Amino acid sequence: MTRKLALRDFLRARRSAVQPAAAGLPEGGQRRVAGLRREEVAMLAGVSVDYYTRLEQGRDISPSDSVLDSIARVLRLTPAQRSQLYALVRDGAGRETSLAEEPVRPTVLKLLVAVDIPAIVVGRGTRVIASNPLHRALTTDFSKQPFEQRFYAHWLFLDPTAQTILLDWARSARETVGVLRSSVTRFPHDRRLRALVDELSESSKEFLALWKENDVEDPSSGAKRYRHPVAGELTLLHEVAQLSGEHWIHMYWAEPGSPSAGALDLLRAAVRASP
């Protein structure tokens, strides 16, 4: 998909998600479209209807930061969505054409070994770069997959066990698609990402439906619930932090003294007993 089409679909999706009342507009009367009309976005953002229409159509215009900020405010964009808007309009991401990623720092690999909790390093487009034995036991061993399938998104949508293991699968699926779309925007010439999107679109109805929403998200922290064949059900606290560039580390632990802490101990014992 070209940048112009991506911008068009993104803005249409975002304005359709904003209810008129949330934007301070009356809800009365019949509406042919969901959410806000183009003319309403233009009025609230302080630009002409023609100007906003040309922007939404991906025409060759150069809106100022203040105009983009106004549109982001009207459309109630999240920080991740605002970054997506800037990337699509400015097209600065188009110059990032390299398929290569910087290697993981040796100290990060040592950290994965040192911590006694599940941990994983994820790169561009949800590509799994490294994980420790506890995370592999909790989910899957990505290193055993063909190189082109070593993406968290690939496992989440195309491995049937993912929906069994992740009790909050739908929430994880939405965030994962949002993170992947952000990477595709920033690296539009990365053939591996385009191949991944094509495969998931053809093979997963759930992925295709979420992809068509044209939304983006940043990796987020919180709690995640799992069902493990050995450890049983467990709720793990989850913290994610950006290491450098495109690398993010995700770490998972249980509240001390909780049933989930006991379940995590069972997982540790199983890992230690495995050959």
Secondary structure, DSSP 8 states (H G I E B T S, - for coil): --HHHHHHHHHHHHHHTS-GGGGT----S--SSSS--HHHHHHHHTS-HHHHHHHHTT-S----HHHHHHHHHHTT--HHHHHHHHHHHH-GGGG----------HHHHHHHHH-SS-EEEE-GGGBEEEE-HHHHHHS--GGGS-GGG-BHHHHHHH-THHHHHBTTHHHHHHHHHHHHHHHHHH-TT-HHHHHHHHHHHHH-HHHHHHHTT--------EEEEEEETTTEEEEEEEEEEEEETTEEEEEEE--TTSHHHHHHHHHHHHHHH--
